[in-house]
Amino acid sequence: MVRKGWGSVARRGASAVRVAGDGHRNDGDTPEGRRRSRTRSDDFVPERWVRTDPEPRAKTATTRTATTRTATSNGLHPRGQQTDHRRWPSRTELPADLARELASAAGADWGLLSERVTERMLSGIGAYERERYRDAARMLKTVVDAVPDAPSARELLGLSQYHQGHWKVASVNLEAYATLTGSVDQHPVRMDCQRAQGRPRRVETLFAELRQGSPDPEVLSEGRLVLAGTRADLGDLGAAITLLVEAGAGRMVRSPAERHLRQWYVLADLMERSGDVVKARELFSRIQSFEPDAYDVRDRLEPLGRRPTARSRTRRPTKPPAGAR
């Protein structure tokens, strides 16, 4: 059984909304942000996806993937970045389902490979959890070399490579994961990798597959933000805005989930860029009314001429979502 906590949509990751680099916010600490600083500065990134647990525990770092372009290059992862309600494996022993998956993938060779593969998989998981993505990728590469048909190893290796901005190899491993499992959970991250490589048609194709896969709403939302960012990259702000508006991204919600805040942010960013300052101000103000410290809305509102009185809430996203600049 494939574990979905490694970058799946539980997170906020593949990807927080990321606004094109216009000085409104600093996303230079993300792979996508670094990539954008070397090329253009007007696309969005997904936030990094992070795992959630059913029981309280120490807070883990947040995605796409978060100022990473949403969905991720605006995003993830994150990046962003899916929801996982299962516990992570301990540092000394793999959970039974993951051990069975590796054994099945290895087949008759498992007796010879089990000790080293198990040790490397555990080390890779630990490194990924601590955001040591380079170390995680190095360890998980040995697992994939030994058992190439292990979905979880492919998934986690691909996500580790994605967080480092290694879009091409990340795409290969996440495609293998999708082929082995039939899952679309990592399609937003795959889309963001294709976006980063300048392949808008491939982004559109992957989004069509994502929709057909009946994904979790969080996953679909991340994918939509990546697609909107891709269309904006091409200069078609109208198509990007229409995509989000027709999906209800601008609709008022009394108790918004984080995906709603990300959608509002990306839409507000696109509205401002298209010249609709009034709508942009309304959306940024709405975010601030629910989450005063969300993303960089204070800075975004200042030049727009108004800063509303905010009602403080407990949930406080710290980085912009995918789809924004």
Secondary structure, DSSP 8 states (H G I E B T S, - for coil): ----TTTSTTS---------SSSS---TTSHHHHHHHHS-S---B--------SS------------S-BTTTB--HHHH-----S----SS---HHHHHHHHHHHGGGHHHHHHHHHHHHHHHHHHHHTT-HHHHHHHHHHHHHH-TT-HHHHHHHHHHHHHTT-HHHHHHHHHHHHHHH---TTHHHHHHHHHHTT-HHHHHHHHHHHHHT---HHHHHHHHHHHHHHHHHTT-HHHHHHHHHHTTTT---SS--HHHHHHHHHHHHHHHHHT-HHHHHHHHHHHHHH-TTSTTHHHHHGGGT--------S----S--TT--
